[in-house]
């Protein structure tokens, strides 16, 4: 049975409660027991960044070890957020199974690749899914998570695989009970196994597979009802990465906790950088100095989390329960606004605009049962970002930083009550900040919905928008397009009326490549493909926790690189 409904709690915002309490309660994974000590330090630093941003002091944090009860503890307000190695899925966001509640997942703070490690002969057997002849003695120990269990039970019969906590599986590999172990690389390299691995040559006692069989997108989690707090946590992650791109790092003289200045209670996203470090500094401090770049400069950036379990026998039909969505249905049209950013010289013939148009039509197809013309599209060359334009149901062409914070890193709290940010669908090249251009990924165009259109607890429309884009990305990863749209799975957890949205959307728009290529053919040709390809969930990947330098424009000098594959370069480099 699910827990009873939430008891009465302090009605104030999480920010107000944390600042009054004077300490941040941050739910983290018990990584010491799990063998990934370094990763525990990394997530601890992420918590300390949030504390510095809202309290002015990274030391004002209580790292609360959580396990299977993590969502119950977040729901019950024992912790203020989770940075606990939790894989982001839409199913958990819509209705997390242990609580029955909705939660907000931020952009993934770490992509955990799942690899085989063990005796080389048997690792190759596992990769090729062979279990006869020379592979008859294959025995796999798998770290027990729901996604790894689902994968392995699909790949191998029961006798070939045993599941358990990481320390037990690590011990079983070492004592010969099994000859292959399957786990996230951050656990492997945070354990004693790293002593028997040669990172560069892969010629140590244990061999690590070149290919990862899955990718777990680990997301920060907050309670659904507090959009203000979600934006604070998300802004902390965002500006930590951007500070690295701009060359801004740890600076005790600018940290309120050490420079003698009195903290005035205002949220500033650079405090976390000054007090704890930027993304690159905290990554290297805890996860190592392995850096990879590519000669093309562009890496895949278009991403979406997994759906998670798609079936549901009793999920509500969100068309009936969400007043926001109900209003759109009753109006008989989807009012879609597209911002034409003058700073980027975006016009109605830019490829990003044409992609946005098709995405608007795809949303209309999902809501109005195959009617793309139900999308009423307007273009805005000027925007007042202090408020969501009420004449529209959804906005595209807008970025998170356009609306939520200033260039000085200050959170613009009134705007948080206006805009609900969603997933990024297009990445521009080079980031513009205070009149200067920085190499790497630029502005990310995202979907935005109206935060004040309906009570936050009642809003489901943002989930639908996310599910539509996820279906387009999922189709790309599955090799599905218009010709075989019927292979898309049914998505039941949004309610019976929307089970077929994946098939309907792909039948109309195709997958992400289809949308991009068709838009580019109609465009003015001034914006190239750049960063806008879909990140795969499996394939060849680094065998150890690695920083990819291209997206932030921070690749070390080429003369210090090793070419590890055609067009791919490795550095052991400390920033």
N, C-alpha and C positions, 0 to 999 in steps of 0.2 A: 504494500500500500504506500501511496505517496504521503509525505508529511502533511499535516493539517495546514490550513491557510496561515499566512504570516501573522503573528501576533502584532499588537500595536507597538510601533517603534517611534523614536524621535522623528518628527515630520520634517525636520530641517534637511537641507542638502548634505550630501556626504562631505563636500568641501567645508561647510560650516561646522559640521561635527568634528572632522579631523583637526581643523584649526583650533577649535575650542578645547579639544582633548590634548592637543600639543604633540601628538605622536601618530604616525601612520601605521596601521596594522596591515601588513602585506602578506598574503598567503603564498607560500613558496613550497616547492616539492622537497621532500626529504632526500636530497641528492647525496648526502653523505652515506646514508644507508644504501642508496641505489648505486653507489660507486662512481658518481660523476661529480667529484668535489669541485672541479673547475667550473662546471656549469652552475653549481649552486652559488659560487662567487659572482658569476655573470648575472644571474637573475637577482641576486642581492643588490648589485649595483643598479639594476633597473629600478628596483624599489627605492633605493637611496636617491636616485634622480627625481622621482616623484616627490619624495619628502622634501628635497631641497627646493623644488618649484613651489610647493604650497606652504611650507613651514620655514623656508630659508636655511634649513640645516639638514644635511644628509644623515646626521646621526640620530635624528628624531624618528626612527623607524623601528618597528617591532616585527622581525621576520618570524611569521607563524607557520610552523611545519604543518602541512595538510596532506591528506591521502585521499582515499575514496570518498571521504565526506566533504571534499573541497567545495562543492556547489551548495551543500546544505549550510556550510559555515559562511559562505558569501551571502547566501539568501538570508540567513539568520543574523547577519551583520557582526559576526565574530571577526571578520576581516573586511577591509575596505576594497580590496581588489585581489585578483589572482594573477600571479606570474609564476605558474606552477607546472610548466611543461604540459599544459592542456592543449590537445589538438583542436583547432577551430573547425567546426562543421556547422552548416546551416540548421541541421536537425536539432543540434544542442541549443542553438540560439532560439529557435522557435519553441521547443519544449524539451528542456533538459530532463532526462529520464529519472534521476534520483529525487528531483524536487517537483517536477511538473511545471517549472517556471521558465520564463524567457530571460535571456541574458544577452549582453552586448559584448561581442568579440572584436577587439581591435585588429588593425593590420598586423600580420604575423611578425613577431620580433625575432624569430629564428625558424629556418627551414631545416628540420632534422631529417637527414637522409638515413634510410634503413639499409644496412649492408650485412652480408655474410662475412664471418671471420672464422678461421680455423685452419685445418690441414689443407694444403692447396688442392690436392686431388679431390677431396670431398666438397670443398667450396665450389669447384667447377661442376661437380655432380649436382649440387644444390641449385646453382645458377641455371643449369640446363634442365633441371627437374628430372634427372635420371635416377633410377633407384634399382636397376637390375645390373647383372654382369659385374663389372668392376666397381659399381656403385651400390652393390647390395648391402654393404655394411654402413651406409650413410646413416648418421644419427644426428639430428638437429636439436639443439637447445635454444628455445626462443623466449626472449623477454616477453612476459605476459601482459599484453594490452589488447583491447578489443579489436583494434584494426590489424595488429600483427596476427592475432588468432584467426581472424577472418581470412587473411591472405594465406596463411600456412595451411589451413584446413582445405583451402581450394587447390593448393599446389601439391600436397602430399597426404597419403593415408595416415591415420592416427599413429600406427607403430613407429613411424619415422620421426615423429616430432614430440618433444615434451616441452611444457610451458612452466614458467615459474618466475620469481623475482630475480632481478639481474644478479645479485651476489651469488645466488644458488646456481644460476646458469653459467656464470663465470667459473665457479668452482668445478662444475661438471665438465666444462671444456678442459680445464687444467688437469683433472684427474683421469681423463679419458672416458668418462661416462658417455660423452658425445664427442663428435669430431668437428662439428660446425656449430657456431653460435650466431643467432640473428638478433640484432639490436640497433638502436640509434647510434650513430658514430660518436655523438658527444658522450654517451655512456661508455663506449668502448675506450675512447681516449682519455677518459677521466678515471679509468680503473687501472689495476695492475697489469692488464693485458698489454698496455702500450709499451711495456718493457720488452715485449717479445715481437714488436712490429717494427719493420724498417719503413719509415714513412715514404722515402723517395724511391727505393728499389723494390719494395714489397717482397724482400727476400729474407725476412726474419722467420722465426719459428712459426708464427701464424701469418696466414695470407688473408688479405682483405679483398673482397670482390670489387672489380672496377665498376660494376653497375650497381645502382641502388634499386631495390624492388619497390620502394615506396618513399614518399616524402611527407613528413608530418609537419604541418604548419602550426607552430605553437603561438597562440594568441593570448594577449592580456584580456582578462574578463572582468566586467563590472556589472552591477545590477541594471536591469533594463530601464527602470523608471528614472534614472538620474543621468540625463544627457549631458548636463554640465560636467559631471565627474568623468564621464567617458571621454569628453573632449580634452580634459586636462591630462588624462592618462595617455590618450592618443597623441596629443601635442608634445608630450614629453618624449615619446619615441621619435616623432617626426623631426623635432628640432635637434635632437641628439645626432641624427644622421645628417641633417643639413649643416649643422655646425662643423662636422667633419669635412663636408664638402667646401665650406667657406674658409677652413683653416682656423676655426675658433676652438680652443680646447680648455682643459683644466687650468684654472687660474685662481689661486687662493686669495689674491688681492681683490678679486671681483666677487668672491663668494661671501654672502651675508654672514655666514657662520664664522668666518675667519678674518674678515676685514674690519671688524669693529662697527660696521653700520647696523643700525637697528632695523630689523625686518618689519615692513609696514603692512604685511598681510596680503599684498597684491601678488597674483600669480604671474611669474615670469619664467618662460621656458628656458632661458639661458642660465638661470641659477643652477639647474641640474648639471649643465655642461661645465660651468665654472667650478662647482663644488665637487663633482664626481668624475667628469670627463665626457668627451663626446663618444659617439658610437665606436669609432676606431680604437680609441684609448681603452674603453672598457672591454671590447672584444679581445684585444691583444693581451690585456692584463690577465684575462681568465681563460681564454680559449686558444691562445697561441698566435704566432706571427706568420702563419701561412697565408699567402696572398696569390690570387690568380687573376690574370687579365687576358684579353683576346686582342688580336691585331686589328680586328674590324672596329673595335671600340664599343660596339653595341652588343649587349647581351639581352636575353629574353626577359621582359618585365611584366607582360600581361599575365595576370594570375587571378585565381579565384579559389577559395577553400573548397573542400569536398562537401558534397551534400550530406554524407552520413547515411544512416538508415532511412530508406525512402518510404517504407510501409507504415501505415497507421490505420487502425480500425475505428478510432473515435475522435479524430482530429476535427476541430471546428472548421467550418467553411468560412474563410476570412472575408469573402465577399459579403457575407451576411453580418459578420460581427465587427468589422472595422468601419466606423462611420466615415472615415476619409475615403476608403475605397468605395463604399456604398454611394457616396456623393458623386464620385466619378461615373459609376455605373448609371445612376439615375439621370445624370446630365447627358449621357449617350456619347460622350467624347472625352478624350484625354487631352488636356491643355498642356502642351509641352513648350517650354522656353529654352532657347539655345543662346548662350552668351558668346558674342564675337569679340574676343579679347583684343583691344587695339594695341596693347603692348607687344603682342605676338603677331600682329598684322593678320588676324584671323578674319576671313570673309565667308560668304555663303558658298564659295567654291573651294574652300580649304578642305582637305581630306578629313580632318577632325570634325568639321561641321557635318559633312555628308555621312560620316559614321554615326554621329549623334542623331541625325534625322532617321536613319534606319533603326537605331535602337529605340527611338520614340515609337516608331511604327510597330516594332516587335512587342513593346509593352502593350500597345493597343490590341494587337493580335491575341495576346494572352488574356486580357480582360474581356474583350468583346468577341471572343470565339471566332478568330480568324479574320477580323476586319481591320486591316492596316490603315484604311482611310479614316478610321475613328480618331486618329491622332491629328490634332490641330496644332501645327507647328508655327511658332513665331520666333523672331530673331531680335536680340537686344544688343545694341552697340554701346550702350551706357548702362551702368548698374549702380544702384544704391545698395551696397552690401550690408548696410545696417539693418535691413529687414528683408524677409523673403517676399518676392512679388506675389501677392495673394491671387492674382489673376491666373496663375499657373499651378498645375498639379505637380509637376516635376520640372527641375531645371538641369540642364547639361551645359558643359563648357566652362563650368565654375570649378575652382580648386578649393581644397580645405583651407589653405592659408589666405585665400581671398576674403573669407568671411569670418574666420574665428580669431585671428590674432594680428597684431601689428608687426612691422619689420623689426621692432625692438624686442620682440618676443613676448609682449604683454597679451594675456588672454582677454579678449573683448567679451566679457560675460553677457551683456544684453543680447548679443548676436546668437549665443548658444541656444537661447529660447526661440530663435527664429528658424534656424537651419538644422536639418538632420543629414549629416554626410553619409555617403554610401560608398560603393566600390569604385575604383579607378578603371576607366575603360580606354584611356588614351594617354600616352606619355610624350610630351614635347621634349626637344633636345635643348640642352644648356639651361641652367637655372639663373634667372635674373633676380638679383638681390641688391637693393640700394643702388641701382643704376649700373651695376657690374654684372657681367656674364661669367658663369662658372661651368667648367666642363662637367659632363655627366648628365644624369636625368634632369629634365626641367620640370615645369609645371605638369601636374597630373590632372586631367579632366575627370571629374567624378559626377555621379548622379547626386542630386540634392533634392530632398523633399521638405515639406513645410512642417516644422516642429510644433507649430501652434494650431494646426488644422483640426486636430482632435486630441483628446487626452493621451499622453504618451503611452500609458498602459493599454490603451485600446488600439493603438496604431499597429497595423500589420502590412500596410502598403509598402514600407521600406523592405520588408522581407520578400515581397513579391518582386520588386525591382531587382533585388540582389539575386533571387532565384532565376530570373530571366537571363541575366548576364552570365550566371554560373552555368546555365544550360548551354549557352553559346560557346563558352570556354570548354565545358565538358565534352561537347560534340567534337571540338577540335582534337582533344586528347584521345577520343575514342575512334577517330577517323570517320565520323558521321557527318553527312551533309544533306542537302535537300533530297538527293536521290535515294538515300536510305534513312530518312528521318525517323521511320518507324522503329528503328533500333534504339532510340532514346528510351530510357526507363520512365515509368510513371512516377510522378512526384506526389505522394499522397498526403504528406504532412501539412499542406496548405489547405486541405479540405477537398471534398469530392469534386467540387465545381472547377478546380484548377489542376486536377491530376495530370492532364494531358498537355500542360503548358510547355514542357520540354519539347515534345514532338511538334506542337503547333508552331512554336517560335523557330525551330530549326527548319521545318518545312517551308516557312516563309522567308527567313533571313539567311539560312545556312549557318555555318560555323564562323569563328572569328576571322579566319583567313578569307572566307567568301565575302564577308562584310567589308574587310579592309580592301581587298583587291578590286571589288566592284566600286567602292567609293573612290579609290585612287584613280581608276580609269575615267571617272567623271570629273575629277578634281583639276585644279589649276597646275598641279604637279610641283608646287613649291615646297611641300613638306614630304620628305621621304619616309620610308618604312621605319627606320631608326630602331627604337626600343620596342616596337609594337608587334612582337610575336609572343605566342603563348608558351609559358614555362611548363615543360612536361613534368609529370609526377613520377616517372621512372626513366632509367637510362644511365648513361655514363655520368659519373659524378666524382668529385674528390673523395678520397678515402678517409679524410680527416676534416675536422672543423676548419673551414676556409673562408676568408674574406674575399669577396669579388670586388675589385677596385674600380672597374669601368663605370659602374652606375653612379658613383660619387666623384668621378674624375680625379681619383687619388692614386693612380697606378705609379709605382716607383720607376726610376729611370730604367730604360730598356737594357742598358749595358750590364745591369746586375741581374738580369733574368735568365732562367733556364727554359728552353722551349721543350715542353713536355708532350706536345702533340702539335700537328700542323696548325699554326695560328693561335696556339694557347701557350701562355707563359706563366712560370712560377717564380715567386720570390719568397725567401725567408727574410722578412723585412719588418723592422720595428719603426713605427711612425714617431 
